[in-house]
Amino acid sequence: MAQGLSKDRMEYFFFGESLPVAPNSNPDGSDNERGRQLNRRCEFELKKDGTADIIFKF
């Protein structure tokens, strides 16, 4: 945005709780720290003409 990117072209999403990529707990019920690390992510989309042109996943 500081270099000319319009806010209308950018969207961001947070999916940790709603769409986990890994389980937050192990089969025995203990905490799965690695799973929690993988679920701490966000995605940014830069749009061109209303469709996602570039997607960044962190």
C-alpha positions in Angstrom: 0.0 0.0 0.0 2.9 2.4 0.7 4.2 1.5 -2.8 0.9 2.0 -4.6 -1.0 -1.2 -4.0 -4.7 -0.6 -3.7 -6.5 -2.0 -0.6 -9.2 -3.2 -2.9 -6.8 -5.7 -4.4 -5.8 -7.3 -1.2 -7.6 -9.8 1.1 -6.4 -11.8 4.0 -7.7 -14.9 5.7 -7.0 -16.7 9.0 -7.9 -20.4 9.1 -6.3 -21.8 12.2 -9.5 -22.7 14.1 -12.0 -23.2 11.2 -9.7 -25.1 8.8 -6.8 -26.7 10.6 -4.1 -28.4 8.4 -3.0 -30.6 11.3 -4.5 -31.9 14.6 -4.1 -29.8 17.7 -4.0 -32.8 19.9 -2.4 -36.3 19.8 -4.5 -39.5 19.8 -3.9 -39.8 23.6 -5.4 -36.3 24.1 -2.0 -34.6 24.9 -1.2 -31.3 23.2 0.3 -31.5 19.7 2.6 -28.5 19.5 3.7 -29.2 16.0 0.1 -29.3 14.8 -0.6 -26.0 16.5 2.4 -24.5 14.8 1.2 -25.6 11.4 -2.3 -24.2 12.1 -0.9 -20.7 12.9 -1.1 -19.4 9.4 -2.7 -16.7 7.3 -3.1 -16.3 3.6 -3.0 -13.1 1.5 -4.4 -12.8 -2.0 -3.6 -10.0 -4.4 -6.5 -9.6 -6.8 -6.6 -8.5 -10.4 -10.0 -7.9 -12.1 -11.8 -9.5 -9.1 -9.9 -12.8 -9.1 -6.9 -14.0 -7.1 -3.8 -13.3 -9.1 -1.1 -14.1 -6.4 -1.6 -16.0 -3.2 0.9 -15.9 -0.3 0.6 -18.5 2.4 2.4 -18.0 5.8 
